[in-house]
Amino acid sequence: MLRNIAWVVVVVCAALIQTTWPDFLKIQGVTPELVLMLVVYFAIASGEERAMFTGTLGGIYQDVASKVALGHNILSLVIVGYAVGRISTRLVTDHPAVKAGLVLLAGVAQGVLYTLVDYLQHPKDTLVITTIVSVVVPAAFYTAVITPFVFIALDWVFGERKQPQGSVT
Amino acid sequence: MAITRIMAEHRAEVILGTLSFLSLVSLLSGTSATFIQRGLTRVVSLSSYPFLAARTSLEEGVGYTFDFVGRYDELREEADENKLLRSRLQTTLARGEELAAENRRLRDVLDFARTEARLTLTPVRIIENLRGMLTIDRGRMHGIKPRMAVITEDGVVGIVTEAQDITASVATLHHRDCRIAAMVHRNRIRAYDGVVKASPDYSYICSMEFIDMKNDVRLGDLVVTSPESNFPAGLPVGTVDAVRESAGALWRWAEIKPAVDPYALDEALVVTRSVPESTFLANGVHRDTYREATSLAPTMPDERPIQERLAP
């Protein structure tokens, strides 16, 4: 129960921090995707179900904050959460670089999906290639760079502490 | 049963399909004012308010601390500029108040001048004030002559004693050179010498001496100019402040408190011409009825000590 409450609080805070990211922390106008980072984390730690629900909750906040049609962010995050959840079952290493790489790929995938949906809604106003090159990829890189630090903090909050196991001889 | 078993086995895919389907339906409908969206917007707003309020407070606190250290010099310069601006504003405000007070005084003088159509009045400014002798900013070139009356809307100020080219001296009732023919307004009683004059020893300001013992002069009586004086008759000179008599004497004398305080004056009016009141009431104001505003009273005996009279 407490764990679920902590999960809700963390996801909501991440969504709010992302939508109110300070200007002096932006790089070339790019902000990191904190909600996507949580989706990948929970995909690795708890599986695709938790990841999809994280994407849904975070996506709702992002859609309401950015005043786009409800479902825009949710769809991309849910799909990415399912995919990463599936991929993570095949991961054999716990190296932070691998996780950062996974976040990078997830960021690019989520950005491409988001841009495509945007293009389908507003074909005349959306420049797909330009958006992917100038916004999606830099944001994915920014997100990947701060991933290790955020994952360490999330491990401290959600990580299961291994109980010492006695043995009977 | 088979369906529930399939759903249990492929739970993740079912969730994915459900969420994707709902998202697509919302995207395709494209309406932003649906009940669900309004409700979600409300929930998001309410739940995010504490966070946003805390963030704003934190930003303000960090900004304040940063400004305290980082912008110290800039803030210090700004404070110095504000001090300078404040002193300038205080000076401007004081000047404004002074101008407003001057404006009120000049309006009073103007209103008085308009009510006295039979008098030709020259407004003057007091430029010096020393021991009851005033210096005004008008002189011979402006038509000022000795023995002309100086008045304000409150009453008598004094008499012009000397007129230079561009300035003139005015003796007020605080100066011993000033003598003004006056009477008690209530019963027109005059002193034996008919004048109000300044105190010789500064024990009081001015007095009316040689009042007959039989004459009724009381405390508070208004003393006004008499028709024999330079001044238009009936102008307030002062009020009786005390009535004194010596045992066995035939005369009484009254201390007079002047109506006008010369030490609080900034402007005054010099009577350069006047029309006799009877003429004014009968004929109105005509150029040929104007006369010089000088005294009609007979020359008073010289009361100075003999040494002063014969001094070289």
Interface residues (C-beta under 8 A of the other chain):
Chain A: V12 C13 L16 T20 P22 G47 E48 E49 M52 F53 T56 I60 Y61 V64 A65 K67 A69 L70 G71 H72 I74 L75 V78 I79 Y82 G85 V117 Q121
Chain B: R11 A12 I15 L16 L19 S20 L22 S23 L24 V25 S26 L27 G30 S32 T34 I36 Q37 L40 T41 V44 S45 S47 S48 F51 L52 R55 E59
